[in-house]
Amino acid sequence: MADYIVLRNVTKKFNTKTLGDIVAVDNFNINVHEGECFSFLGPSGCGKSTTLRMIAGFEDLTEGEIELCGKLVSSSKKKLYVPPEDRGLGMVFQAFAVWPHMNVYENVAFPLRIKKMNKTDIDKKVMEALKHTSLTGLEKTFPGDLSGGQQQRIALARAIVTNPKVMLLDEPLSNLDPKLRESMRFEIKALQKKFNFTIIFVTHDQSEAMAISDRMMVCDMGKIMQIDTPENLYNKPVNRFVHNFLGESTFINVVVKDNKVYPKGNTNQAIKIAIPSDASNEMVVATRPNEIEISKNDTDGYKTHIESRTFLTDRIEYLVSVGNQLVKVQTPHRIKFDKNEECYIKFVSPMWYPADDEKEAMERAKRQVI
C-alpha cells in the first residue's frame, strides 16, 4: 500500500511575545497510506491543526520535509515550498467557508472556474458532486437559506468536485448538532469509499475520531504520543495521557510497599493486583470504569462502600471509596447497590503509569492559551 502523505522529522517553531519560542510541532514522522482515513487527535495546543496547515501549505515548516502523493512539497534543506493551490488537495474547515453571495451551484463550481475548465465539464462535475452530497435540487439556493448541515455539504461538494487524491478535514463537524454530526460521519466515509481519496481528519472529539478513522495519531504538547488503530489506542494506551484522552478512565494513586499495593490514604488494606517489575514506590493504577468488577460478597476484592449512585440511560455509575480517593465504577442496570452499602471491587486488567507530572500539566495549560 502506497504512502500518500509522508512527514519526515517535521518541526514547527513559533516566536511569541510573552512566552518566547514555542515548539508547536516537535519532530513529527507520519506515513499515511493511500485510501486511509487518518485522524489527528489531541487537546488545544497539541500541534494537530498546525501540522494540517503545514500539509496544506498554509504554514511553512521550520525543519524536515513533507511529501504528497510521491511529490516533495516542503523541504527545509532544499528550500522548497509548493503553494497550497498547487498541492492538489481538497479542504473542509470548521467554519464552513461558503461564499454567501454565491448560490450552491456557483460555490461548488468555483474551483473548476479557477482552473478554466469548459462549461460542459463544469456542469457535469458539479451535478455529480451535488448528487453525492444530497444537494440536488438546491443549485440556485443561497447558503443563508440553508441549514448548517447543508452548508457543510456545500463545503464537502466543493472539496470533492476537483477529484482530489487527498482531503484535509479540520474540525469539519464541530459546528453541527450531535445527531447531524453522527450522520455526517457516515456521509464522509461513504464519499471516501466512492471517490477513494485519502483523508486527514483533525478533531478534539475522541468518539468522532474513533468512529471515522482507520488509524489515529494522539499528540500532546507538540509531540506524538501514539499512532495506532482506534481499538489498539483504547485497549493498549502507551501512557496515562492517551489512556485519559480516549474514553473514560479511572486513576488510583497507589503506594507499593513490602510487595503489596496500597491505595493512598489506606495502608491497612491492600489491593490485590500484580505488581510490574519496574514499579516505583508511588505509581498510578489505571482502568476503565466499566472494567471494574463490583460485588456484594466476593471477599477477595477490595472492601469498600457506595458513596453515591447515579442512574443513567445505559448504565449505573457508582462512586466508591478507595483509600482517600473516590473511584468511578460503571455497571449494567441489573447490578444494583444502595448508597452506603458495603461492596467489594476488583481491578480486572489494570495498567500502571508513573505518578502525576505537575510540570507536564503546567506546560499543557500554557500551550492552550497560545
BALOBA-1460 file (C-alpha; in Angstrom, 3 decimals):
// residues 370
<rec num="1" residu="m" x="0.000" y="0.000" z="0.000"/>
<rec num="2" residu="a" x="1.485" y="3.322" z="-1.091"/>
<rec num="3" residu="d" x="2.183" y="6.139" z="1.360"/>
<rec num="4" residu="y" x="0.265" y="9.187" z="0.109"/>
<rec num="5" residu="i" x="1.275" y="11.598" z="2.852"/>
<rec num="6" residu="v" x="4.740" y="11.445" z="4.406"/>
<rec num="7" residu="l" x="6.140" y="13.729" z="7.110"/>
<rec num="8" residu="r" x="9.838" y="13.329" z="7.901"/>
<rec num="9" residu="n" x="11.263" y="14.996" z="11.003"/>
<rec num="10" residu="v" x="8.789" y="17.868" z="10.664"/>
<rec num="11" residu="t" x="9.213" y="20.636" z="13.236"/>
<rec num="12" residu="k" x="7.451" y="23.980" z="13.541"/>
<rec num="13" residu="k" x="8.592" y="26.726" z="15.917"/>
<rec num="14" residu="f" x="6.771" y="29.940" z="16.745"/>
<rec num="15" residu="n" x="8.101" y="33.015" z="18.476"/>
<rec num="16" residu="t" x="5.621" y="34.607" z="20.892"/>
<rec num="17" residu="k" x="5.982" y="37.934" z="22.679"/>
<rec num="18" residu="t" x="5.017" y="36.651" z="26.112"/>
<rec num="19" residu="l" x="6.179" y="33.016" z="26.082"/>
<rec num="20" residu="g" x="9.221" y="33.199" z="23.797"/>
<rec num="21" residu="d" x="9.992" y="30.345" z="21.393"/>
<rec num="22" residu="i" x="7.408" y="27.553" z="21.345"/>
<rec num="23" residu="v" x="7.945" y="24.249" z="19.538"/>
<rec num="24" residu="a" x="4.391" y="23.685" z="18.277"/>
<rec num="25" residu="v" x="5.294" y="20.522" z="16.334"/>
<rec num="26" residu="d" x="8.306" y="18.554" z="17.514"/>
<rec num="27" residu="n" x="9.910" y="16.118" z="15.054"/>
<rec num="28" residu="f" x="6.782" y="14.515" z="13.589"/>
<rec num="29" residu="n" x="7.265" y="11.371" z="11.491"/>
<rec num="30" residu="i" x="3.998" y="10.184" z="9.907"/>
<rec num="31" residu="n" x="3.131" y="7.887" z="6.990"/>
<rec num="32" residu="v" x="-0.499" y="7.952" z="5.805"/>
<rec num="33" residu="h" x="-1.457" y="5.193" z="3.367"/>
<rec num="34" residu="e" x="-3.435" y="5.540" z="0.155"/>
<rec num="35" residu="g" x="-7.192" y="5.412" z="0.812"/>
<rec num="36" residu="e" x="-6.734" y="5.657" z="4.578"/>
<rec num="37" residu="c" x="-8.689" y="7.862" z="6.971"/>
<rec num="38" residu="f" x="-6.053" y="9.074" z="9.418"/>
<rec num="39" residu="s" x="-7.073" y="11.307" z="12.336"/>
<rec num="40" residu="f" x="-5.030" y="13.805" z="14.328"/>
<rec num="41" residu="l" x="-6.418" y="13.847" z="17.863"/>
<rec num="42" residu="g" x="-5.460" y="15.895" z="20.892"/>
<rec num="43" residu="p" x="-6.315" y="18.876" z="23.114"/>
<rec num="44" residu="s" x="-5.976" y="22.532" z="22.122"/>
<rec num="45" residu="g" x="-2.337" y="23.483" z="21.641"/>
<rec num="46" residu="c" x="-1.130" y="19.942" z="20.914"/>
<rec num="47" residu="g" x="0.033" y="20.708" z="17.349"/>
<rec num="48" residu="k" x="-2.638" y="18.907" z="15.291"/>
<rec num="49" residu="s" x="-4.003" y="21.938" z="13.374"/>
<rec num="50" residu="t" x="-0.518" y="23.357" z="12.825"/>
<rec num="51" residu="t" x="0.511" y="20.036" z="11.270"/>
<rec num="52" residu="l" x="-2.526" y="20.085" z="8.990"/>
<rec num="53" residu="r" x="-1.735" y="23.660" z="7.920"/>
<rec num="54" residu="m" x="1.816" y="22.622" z="7.013"/>
<rec num="55" residu="i" x="0.486" y="19.742" z="4.917"/>
<rec num="56" residu="a" x="-1.914" y="22.164" z="3.205"/>
<rec num="57" residu="g" x="0.859" y="24.709" z="2.624"/>
<rec num="58" residu="f" x="-0.675" y="27.466" z="4.764"/>
<rec num="59" residu="e" x="2.311" y="27.250" z="7.126"/>
<rec num="60" residu="d" x="5.891" y="26.561" z="6.097"/>
<rec num="61" residu="l" x="7.851" y="24.149" z="8.246"/>
<rec num="62" residu="t" x="10.904" y="25.057" z="10.323"/>
<rec num="63" residu="e" x="12.657" y="21.741" z="9.797"/>
<rec num="64" residu="g" x="12.009" y="18.495" z="7.914"/>
<rec num="65" residu="e" x="10.088" y="17.694" z="4.749"/>
<rec num="66" residu="i" x="6.597" y="16.778" z="3.541"/>
<rec num="67" residu="e" x="5.740" y="14.555" z="0.599"/>
<rec num="68" residu="l" x="2.279" y="14.306" z="-1.012"/>
<rec num="69" residu="c" x="1.396" y="11.531" z="-3.465"/>
<rec num="70" residu="g" x="5.075" y="10.866" z="-4.157"/>
<rec num="71" residu="k" x="5.925" y="14.546" z="-4.708"/>
<rec num="72" residu="l" x="8.053" y="16.626" z="-2.347"/>
<rec num="73" residu="v" x="6.102" y="19.795" z="-1.453"/>
<rec num="74" residu="s" x="8.037" y="21.189" z="1.543"/>
<rec num="75" residu="s" x="11.698" y="20.841" z="2.470"/>
<rec num="76" residu="s" x="13.750" y="22.960" z="4.842"/>
<rec num="77" residu="k" x="17.081" y="21.632" z="3.499"/>
<rec num="78" residu="k" x="16.191" y="22.109" z="-0.157"/>
<rec num="79" residu="k" x="14.448" y="25.443" z="0.490"/>
<rec num="80" residu="l" x="11.419" y="24.018" z="-1.306"/>
<rec num="81" residu="y" x="7.863" y="25.228" z="-0.774"/>
<rec num="82" residu="v" x="4.909" y="24.413" z="-3.063"/>
<rec num="83" residu="p" x="1.941" y="26.800" z="-2.527"/>
<rec num="84" residu="p" x="-1.472" y="25.419" z="-1.435"/>
<rec num="85" residu="e" x="-3.121" y="25.845" z="-4.839"/>
<rec num="86" residu="d" x="-0.512" y="23.572" z="-6.450"/>
<rec num="87" residu="r" x="-0.780" y="20.718" z="-3.924"/>
<rec num="88" residu="g" x="-3.984" y="19.206" z="-5.367"/>
<rec num="89" residu="l" x="-5.783" y="18.945" z="-2.041"/>
<rec num="90" residu="g" x="-9.452" y="19.121" z="-1.078"/>
<rec num="91" residu="m" x="-10.061" y="21.027" z="2.158"/>
<rec num="92" residu="v" x="-13.006" y="21.447" z="4.545"/>
<rec num="93" residu="f" x="-12.697" y="23.506" z="7.715"/>
<rec num="94" residu="q" x="-14.640" y="24.151" z="10.914"/>
<rec num="95" residu="a" x="-16.016" y="27.427" z="9.547"/>
<rec num="96" residu="f" x="-17.959" y="26.255" z="6.506"/>
<rec num="97" residu="a" x="-16.232" y="28.889" z="4.323"/>
<rec num="98" residu="v" x="-19.018" y="29.025" z="1.750"/>
<rec num="99" residu="w" x="-19.490" y="32.285" z="-0.148"/>
<rec num="100" residu="p" x="-22.828" y="33.817" z="0.901"/>
<rec num="101" residu="h" x="-23.154" y="35.883" z="-2.313"/>
<rec num="102" residu="m" x="-22.944" y="32.752" z="-4.499"/>
<rec num="103" residu="n" x="-25.672" y="30.137" z="-4.816"/>
<rec num="104" residu="v" x="-24.973" y="26.443" z="-4.201"/>
<rec num="105" residu="y" x="-24.047" y="25.724" z="-7.810"/>
<rec num="106" residu="e" x="-21.601" y="28.641" z="-8.058"/>
<rec num="107" residu="n" x="-19.990" y="27.777" z="-4.723"/>
<rec num="108" residu="v" x="-19.232" y="24.253" z="-5.900"/>
<rec num="109" residu="a" x="-18.217" y="25.343" z="-9.405"/>
<rec num="110" residu="f" x="-15.776" y="27.999" z="-8.186"/>
<rec num="111" residu="p" x="-12.586" y="25.839" z="-8.016"/>
<rec num="112" residu="l" x="-13.316" y="24.489" z="-11.513"/>
<rec num="113" residu="r" x="-13.750" y="28.006" z="-12.903"/>
<rec num="114" residu="i" x="-10.368" y="28.919" z="-11.397"/>
<rec num="115" residu="k" x="-8.904" y="26.006" z="-13.381"/>
<rec num="116" residu="k" x="-10.641" y="27.453" z="-16.508"/>
<rec num="117" residu="m" x="-12.478" y="24.221" z="-17.211"/>
<rec num="118" residu="n" x="-15.066" y="24.332" z="-20.002"/>
<rec num="119" residu="k" x="-18.735" y="24.871" z="-19.119"/>
<rec num="120" residu="t" x="-19.920" y="21.377" z="-20.104"/>
<rec num="121" residu="d" x="-17.344" y="19.640" z="-17.886"/>
<rec num="122" residu="i" x="-18.030" y="22.051" z="-15.026"/>
<rec num="123" residu="d" x="-21.735" y="21.304" z="-15.167"/>
<rec num="124" residu="k" x="-21.162" y="17.548" z="-15.237"/>
<rec num="125" residu="k" x="-18.748" y="17.571" z="-12.282"/>
<rec num="126" residu="v" x="-20.820" y="19.993" z="-10.177"/>
<rec num="127" residu="m" x="-24.027" y="17.996" z="-10.631"/>
<rec num="128" residu="e" x="-22.204" y="14.790" z="-9.699"/>
<rec num="129" residu="a" x="-20.750" y="16.409" z="-6.562"/>
<rec num="130" residu="l" x="-24.182" y="17.770" z="-5.573"/>
<rec num="131" residu="k" x="-25.710" y="14.340" z="-6.077"/>
<rec num="132" residu="h" x="-23.201" y="12.662" z="-3.787"/>
<rec num="133" residu="t" x="-23.709" y="15.291" z="-1.052"/>
<rec num="134" residu="s" x="-27.537" y="15.227" z="-1.192"/>
<rec num="135" residu="l" x="-27.781" y="18.776" z="-2.565"/>
<rec num="136" residu="t" x="-29.515" y="18.023" z="-5.884"/>
<rec num="137" residu="g" x="-32.363" y="20.480" z="-6.446"/>
<rec num="138" residu="l" x="-30.751" y="23.238" z="-4.360"/>
<rec num="139" residu="e" x="-28.468" y="24.560" z="-7.126"/>
<rec num="140" residu="k" x="-29.986" y="28.059" z="-7.148"/>
<rec num="141" residu="t" x="-30.397" y="28.343" z="-3.373"/>
<rec num="142" residu="f" x="-28.105" y="30.666" z="-1.399"/>
<rec num="143" residu="p" x="-26.237" y="29.356" z="1.684"/>
<rec num="144" residu="g" x="-28.042" y="31.740" z="4.043"/>
<rec num="145" residu="d" x="-31.292" y="29.919" z="3.322"/>
<rec num="146" residu="l" x="-29.864" y="26.515" z="4.235"/>
<rec num="147" residu="s" x="-29.208" y="24.687" z="7.491"/>
<rec num="148" residu="g" x="-25.736" y="24.260" z="8.980"/>
<rec num="149" residu="g" x="-25.610" y="20.668" z="7.777"/>
<rec num="150" residu="q" x="-26.495" y="21.694" z="4.242"/>
<rec num="151" residu="q" x="-23.856" y="24.443" z="4.276"/>
<rec num="152" residu="q" x="-21.273" y="21.900" z="5.389"/>
<rec num="153" residu="r" x="-22.359" y="19.676" z="2.496"/>
<rec num="154" residu="i" x="-21.660" y="22.600" z="0.127"/>
<rec num="155" residu="a" x="-18.113" y="22.734" z="1.510"/>
<rec num="156" residu="l" x="-17.766" y="18.965" z="1.028"/>
<rec num="157" residu="a" x="-19.125" y="19.147" z="-2.528"/>
<rec num="158" residu="r" x="-16.695" y="21.945" z="-3.385"/>
<rec num="159" residu="a" x="-13.836" y="19.881" z="-1.957"/>
<rec num="160" residu="i" x="-14.633" y="16.715" z="-3.926"/>
<rec num="161" residu="v" x="-15.551" y="18.401" z="-7.226"/>
<rec num="162" residu="t" x="-11.891" y="18.562" z="-8.281"/>
<rec num="163" residu="n" x="-11.412" y="14.821" z="-7.576"/>
<rec num="164" residu="p" x="-8.564" y="15.351" z="-5.109"/>
<rec num="165" residu="k" x="-6.405" y="12.431" z="-4.038"/>
<rec num="166" residu="v" x="-6.115" y="13.847" z="-0.515"/>
<rec num="167" residu="m" x="-8.808" y="15.516" z="1.623"/>
<rec num="168" residu="l" x="-7.911" y="17.623" z="4.661"/>
<rec num="169" residu="l" x="-10.750" y="17.984" z="7.168"/>
<rec num="170" residu="d" x="-10.153" y="20.358" z="10.113"/>
<rec num="171" residu="e" x="-12.889" y="20.048" z="12.762"/>
<rec num="172" residu="p" x="-15.474" y="19.912" z="9.934"/>
<rec num="173" residu="l" x="-18.355" y="18.768" z="12.136"/>
<rec num="174" residu="s" x="-17.833" y="20.766" z="15.329"/>
<rec num="175" residu="n" x="-20.436" y="23.435" z="14.478"/>
<rec num="176" residu="l" x="-23.190" y="20.871" z="13.903"/>
<rec num="177" residu="d" x="-25.649" y="19.445" z="16.433"/>
<rec num="178" residu="p" x="-24.877" y="15.942" z="17.812"/>
<rec num="179" residu="k" x="-27.339" y="13.976" z="15.646"/>
<rec num="180" residu="l" x="-26.233" y="15.726" z="12.469"/>
<rec num="181" residu="r" x="-22.588" y="15.193" z="13.355"/>
<rec num="182" residu="e" x="-23.193" y="11.464" z="13.634"/>
<rec num="183" residu="s" x="-24.931" y="11.241" z="10.251"/>
<rec num="184" residu="m" x="-22.227" y="13.384" z="8.590"/>
<rec num="185" residu="r" x="-19.547" y="10.958" z="9.784"/>
<rec num="186" residu="f" x="-21.189" y="8.192" z="7.754"/>
<rec num="187" residu="e" x="-21.574" y="10.507" z="4.762"/>
<rec num="188" residu="i" x="-17.870" y="11.387" z="4.809"/>
<rec num="189" residu="k" x="-16.917" y="7.695" z="4.930"/>
<rec num="190" residu="a" x="-19.332" y="6.960" z="2.082"/>
<rec num="191" residu="l" x="-17.778" y="9.742" z="-0.003"/>
<rec num="192" residu="q" x="-14.315" y="8.376" z="0.708"/>
<rec num="193" residu="k" x="-15.395" y="4.920" z="-0.456"/>
<rec num="194" residu="k" x="-16.968" y="6.387" z="-3.588"/>
<rec num="195" residu="f" x="-14.061" y="8.650" z="-4.611"/>
<rec num="196" residu="n" x="-11.198" y="6.704" z="-2.964"/>
<rec num="197" residu="f" x="-9.441" y="9.752" z="-1.552"/>
<rec num="198" residu="t" x="-7.105" y="9.721" z="1.429"/>
<rec num="199" residu="i" x="-8.328" y="11.689" z="4.470"/>
<rec num="200" residu="i" x="-6.521" y="13.606" z="7.182"/>
<rec num="201" residu="f" x="-9.168" y="14.329" z="9.811"/>
<rec num="202" residu="v" x="-8.347" y="16.771" z="12.634"/>
<rec num="203" residu="t" x="-10.542" y="16.756" z="15.726"/>
<rec num="204" residu="h" x="-10.512" y="17.014" z="19.508"/>
<rec num="205" residu="d" x="-13.576" y="14.731" z="19.708"/>
<rec num="206" residu="q" x="-12.457" y="11.208" z="20.611"/>
<rec num="207" residu="s" x="-15.707" y="9.450" z="19.652"/>
<rec num="208" residu="e" x="-15.721" y="11.203" z="16.284"/>
<rec num="209" residu="a" x="-12.138" y="10.164" z="15.580"/>
<rec num="210" residu="m" x="-12.691" y="6.564" z="16.666"/>
<rec num="211" residu="a" x="-15.830" y="6.246" z="14.530"/>
<rec num="212" residu="i" x="-14.266" y="7.521" z="11.304"/>
<rec num="213" residu="s" x="-10.594" y="6.527" z="11.471"/>
<rec num="214" residu="d" x="-8.575" y="3.613" z="10.160"/>
<rec num="215" residu="r" x="-5.650" y="4.856" z="12.257"/>
<rec num="216" residu="m" x="-5.208" y="7.756" z="14.640"/>
<rec num="217" residu="m" x="-2.388" y="9.869" z="15.994"/>
<rec num="218" residu="v" x="-2.762" y="11.167" z="19.544"/>
<rec num="219" residu="c" x="-0.497" y="14.128" z="20.201"/>
<rec num="220" residu="d" x="0.163" y="16.322" z="23.223"/>
<rec num="221" residu="m" x="2.313" y="19.411" z="23.745"/>
<rec num="222" residu="g" x="3.698" y="19.236" z="20.225"/>
<rec num="223" residu="k" x="4.784" y="15.585" z="20.482"/>
<rec num="224" residu="i" x="3.352" y="12.386" z="19.040"/>
<rec num="225" residu="m" x="2.188" y="10.199" z="21.906"/>
<rec num="226" residu="q" x="0.966" y="7.170" z="19.922"/>
<rec num="227" residu="i" x="-0.130" y="6.129" z="16.420"/>
<rec num="228" residu="d" x="-2.332" y="3.053" z="16.058"/>
<rec num="229" residu="t" x="-5.808" y="1.771" z="15.236"/>
<rec num="230" residu="p" x="-8.684" y="3.132" z="17.375"/>
<rec num="231" residu="e" x="-9.073" y="-0.264" z="19.067"/>
<rec num="232" residu="n" x="-5.394" y="-0.575" z="19.987"/>
<rec num="233" residu="l" x="-5.206" y="3.007" z="21.208"/>
<rec num="234" residu="y" x="-8.163" y="2.402" z="23.504"/>
<rec num="235" residu="n" x="-7.059" y="-1.008" z="24.782"/>
<rec num="236" residu="k" x="-3.285" y="-0.500" z="24.807"/>
<rec num="237" residu="p" x="-2.537" y="3.169" z="25.558"/>
<rec num="238" residu="v" x="1.211" y="3.749" z="25.915"/>
<rec num="239" residu="n" x="0.885" y="6.345" z="28.676"/>
<rec num="240" residu="r" x="-1.524" y="7.964" z="31.100"/>
<rec num="241" residu="f" x="-2.312" y="10.856" z="28.764"/>
<rec num="242" residu="v" x="-3.542" y="8.573" z="25.972"/>
<rec num="243" residu="h" x="-5.495" y="6.450" z="28.474"/>
<rec num="244" residu="n" x="-7.213" y="9.531" z="29.858"/>
<rec num="245" residu="f" x="-7.847" y="11.163" z="26.485"/>
<rec num="246" residu="l" x="-9.561" y="8.158" z="24.889"/>
<rec num="247" residu="g" x="-12.675" y="7.064" z="26.713"/>
<rec num="248" residu="e" x="-13.447" y="7.307" z="30.408"/>
<rec num="249" residu="s" x="-10.657" y="6.485" z="32.817"/>
<rec num="250" residu="t" x="-10.299" y="5.732" z="36.493"/>
<rec num="251" residu="f" x="-6.936" y="6.515" z="38.086"/>
<rec num="252" residu="i" x="-5.882" y="5.474" z="41.578"/>
<rec num="253" residu="n" x="-2.767" y="6.796" z="43.285"/>
<rec num="254" residu="v" x="-1.062" y="3.854" z="44.982"/>
<rec num="255" residu="v" x="1.935" y="3.086" z="47.163"/>
<rec num="256" residu="v" x="3.971" y="-0.092" z="46.603"/>
<rec num="257" residu="k" x="5.290" y="-1.391" z="49.940"/>
<rec num="258" residu="d" x="6.534" y="-4.844" z="51.021"/>
<rec num="259" residu="n" x="5.453" y="-6.284" z="47.652"/>
<rec num="260" residu="k" x="1.877" y="-5.120" z="48.192"/>
<rec num="261" residu="v" x="-0.188" y="-2.347" z="46.620"/>
<rec num="262" residu="y" x="-1.968" y="0.113" z="48.909"/>
<rec num="263" residu="p" x="-4.199" y="2.976" z="47.799"/>
<rec num="264" residu="k" x="-3.025" y="6.320" z="49.101"/>
<rec num="265" residu="g" x="-4.822" y="7.034" z="52.346"/>
<rec num="266" residu="n" x="-5.174" y="3.417" z="53.488"/>
<rec num="267" residu="t" x="-2.167" y="1.280" z="54.360"/>
<rec num="268" residu="n" x="-4.346" y="-1.224" z="56.234"/>
<rec num="269" residu="q" x="-5.925" y="-2.845" z="53.171"/>
<rec num="270" residu="a" x="-4.027" y="-3.834" z="50.044"/>
<rec num="271" residu="i" x="-5.392" y="-4.001" z="46.511"/>
<rec num="272" residu="k" x="-4.850" y="-7.492" z="45.090"/>
<rec num="273" residu="i" x="-3.208" y="-6.842" z="41.733"/>
<rec num="274" residu="a" x="0.046" y="-7.973" z="40.134"/>
<rec num="275" residu="i" x="2.949" y="-5.542" z="40.514"/>
<rec num="276" residu="p" x="5.080" y="-4.833" z="37.400"/>
<rec num="277" residu="s" x="8.822" y="-5.374" z="37.773"/>
<rec num="278" residu="d" x="9.624" y="-1.714" z="37.072"/>
<rec num="279" residu="a" x="7.165" y="-0.247" z="39.593"/>
<rec num="280" residu="s" x="8.451" y="2.536" z="41.829"/>
<rec num="281" residu="n" x="7.209" y="3.323" z="45.349"/>
<rec num="282" residu="e" x="4.478" y="5.683" z="44.131"/>
<rec num="283" residu="m" x="2.503" y="4.870" z="40.995"/>
<rec num="284" residu="v" x="-0.864" y="5.336" z="39.323"/>
<rec num="285" residu="v" x="-3.104" y="2.367" z="38.532"/>
<rec num="286" residu="a" x="-5.435" y="2.987" z="35.584"/>
<rec num="287" residu="t" x="-8.521" y="1.156" z="34.361"/>
<rec num="288" residu="r" x="-11.835" y="1.808" z="32.626"/>
<rec num="289" residu="p" x="-14.812" y="2.349" z="34.975"/>
<rec num="290" residu="n" x="-16.775" y="-0.398" z="33.193"/>
<rec num="291" residu="e" x="-13.917" y="-2.893" z="33.663"/>
<rec num="292" residu="i" x="-14.029" y="-2.780" z="37.475"/>
<rec num="293" residu="e" x="-15.871" y="-5.763" z="38.968"/>
<rec num="294" residu="i" x="-18.150" y="-4.957" z="41.878"/>
<rec num="295" residu="s" x="-19.951" y="-7.475" z="44.081"/>
<rec num="296" residu="k" x="-21.712" y="-7.861" z="47.424"/>
<rec num="297" residu="n" x="-19.862" y="-10.917" z="48.659"/>
<rec num="298" residu="d" x="-16.586" y="-11.513" z="46.769"/>
<rec num="299" residu="t" x="-14.343" y="-11.015" z="49.792"/>
<rec num="300" residu="d" x="-11.258" y="-11.475" z="47.622"/>
<rec num="301" residu="g" x="-11.833" y="-7.933" z="46.360"/>
<rec num="302" residu="y" x="-11.088" y="-4.582" z="47.976"/>
<rec num="303" residu="k" x="-13.677" y="-3.919" z="50.699"/>
<rec num="304" residu="t" x="-15.354" y="-0.521" z="50.491"/>
<rec num="305" residu="h" x="-18.811" y="1.077" z="50.294"/>
<rec num="306" residu="i" x="-21.018" y="3.047" z="47.905"/>
<rec num="307" residu="e" x="-20.567" y="6.808" z="48.311"/>
<rec num="308" residu="s" x="-23.036" y="7.789" z="45.580"/>
<rec num="309" residu="r" x="-25.208" y="6.229" z="42.877"/>
<rec num="310" residu="t" x="-26.252" y="7.814" z="39.567"/>
<rec num="311" residu="f" x="-28.789" y="6.209" z="37.224"/>
<rec num="312" residu="l" x="-28.018" y="6.894" z="33.540"/>
<rec num="313" residu="t" x="-29.777" y="5.737" z="30.363"/>
<rec num="314" residu="d" x="-27.367" y="2.891" z="29.585"/>
<rec num="315" residu="r" x="-25.668" y="2.212" z="32.927"/>
<rec num="316" residu="i" x="-25.410" y="2.978" z="36.620"/>
<rec num="317" residu="e" x="-22.402" y="4.928" z="37.889"/>
<rec num="318" residu="y" x="-21.179" y="4.380" z="41.429"/>
<rec num="319" residu="l" x="-18.529" y="6.276" z="43.352"/>
<rec num="320" residu="v" x="-16.717" y="4.107" z="45.900"/>
<rec num="321" residu="s" x="-14.015" y="4.975" z="48.430"/>
<rec num="322" residu="v" x="-10.550" y="3.562" z="47.775"/>
<rec num="323" residu="g" x="-8.180" y="4.976" z="50.358"/>
<rec num="324" residu="n" x="-8.619" y="8.755" z="50.307"/>
<rec num="325" residu="q" x="-9.901" y="8.709" z="46.708"/>
<rec num="326" residu="l" x="-13.290" y="8.297" z="45.051"/>
<rec num="327" residu="v" x="-13.294" y="5.768" z="42.224"/>
<rec num="328" residu="k" x="-15.925" y="5.628" z="39.478"/>
<rec num="329" residu="v" x="-17.427" y="2.228" z="38.693"/>
<rec num="330" residu="q" x="-19.920" y="1.660" z="35.854"/>
<rec num="331" residu="t" x="-22.298" y="-1.319" z="35.773"/>
<rec num="332" residu="p" x="-25.349" y="-2.512" z="33.794"/>
<rec num="333" residu="h" x="-28.724" y="-1.665" z="35.340"/>
<rec num="334" residu="r" x="-29.161" y="-5.204" z="36.638"/>
<rec num="335" residu="i" x="-26.313" y="-4.739" z="39.127"/>
<rec num="336" residu="k" x="-27.794" y="-2.644" z="41.924"/>
<rec num="337" residu="f" x="-26.360" y="-1.204" z="45.100"/>
<rec num="338" residu="d" x="-27.726" y="1.364" z="47.520"/>
<rec num="339" residu="k" x="-25.885" y="4.390" z="48.860"/>
<rec num="340" residu="n" x="-23.618" y="3.470" z="51.821"/>
<rec num="341" residu="e" x="-23.974" y="-0.252" z="51.027"/>
<rec num="342" residu="e" x="-20.874" y="-2.399" z="51.602"/>
<rec num="343" residu="c" x="-19.254" y="-3.850" z="48.478"/>
<rec num="344" residu="y" x="-16.062" y="-5.406" z="47.086"/>
<rec num="345" residu="i" x="-14.270" y="-4.300" z="43.932"/>
<rec num="346" residu="k" x="-11.667" y="-5.950" z="41.712"/>
<rec num="347" residu="f" x="-9.431" y="-4.462" z="39.014"/>
<rec num="348" residu="v" x="-9.510" y="-6.914" z="36.122"/>
<rec num="349" residu="s" x="-6.856" y="-5.599" z="33.709"/>
<rec num="350" residu="p" x="-5.206" y="-2.528" z="35.242"/>
<rec num="351" residu="m" x="-2.390" y="-0.555" z="33.662"/>
<rec num="352" residu="w" x="0.452" y="1.129" z="35.540"/>
<rec num="353" residu="y" x="1.808" y="4.627" z="34.975"/>
<rec num="354" residu="p" x="4.197" y="6.986" z="36.779"/>
<rec num="355" residu="a" x="2.739" y="9.387" z="39.331"/>
<rec num="356" residu="d" x="1.422" y="12.783" z="38.170"/>
<rec num="357" residu="d" x="3.871" y="15.122" z="36.475"/>
<rec num="358" residu="e" x="2.995" y="18.679" z="37.531"/>
<rec num="359" residu="k" x="5.427" y="20.201" z="35.009"/>
<rec num="360" residu="e" x="3.577" y="18.499" z="32.149"/>
<rec num="361" residu="a" x="0.240" y="19.781" z="33.408"/>
<rec num="362" residu="m" x="1.601" y="23.346" z="33.589"/>
<rec num="363" residu="e" x="3.084" y="23.144" z="30.071"/>
<rec num="364" residu="r" x="-0.195" y="21.774" z="28.678"/>
<rec num="365" residu="a" x="-2.160" y="24.639" z="30.226"/>
<rec num="366" residu="k" x="0.313" y="27.201" z="28.839"/>
<rec num="367" residu="r" x="0.007" y="25.879" z="25.295"/>
<rec num="368" residu="q" x="-3.783" y="26.131" z="25.317"/>
<rec num="369" residu="v" x="-3.610" y="29.926" z="25.563"/>
<rec num="370" residu="i" x="-1.098" y="30.415" z="22.718"/>
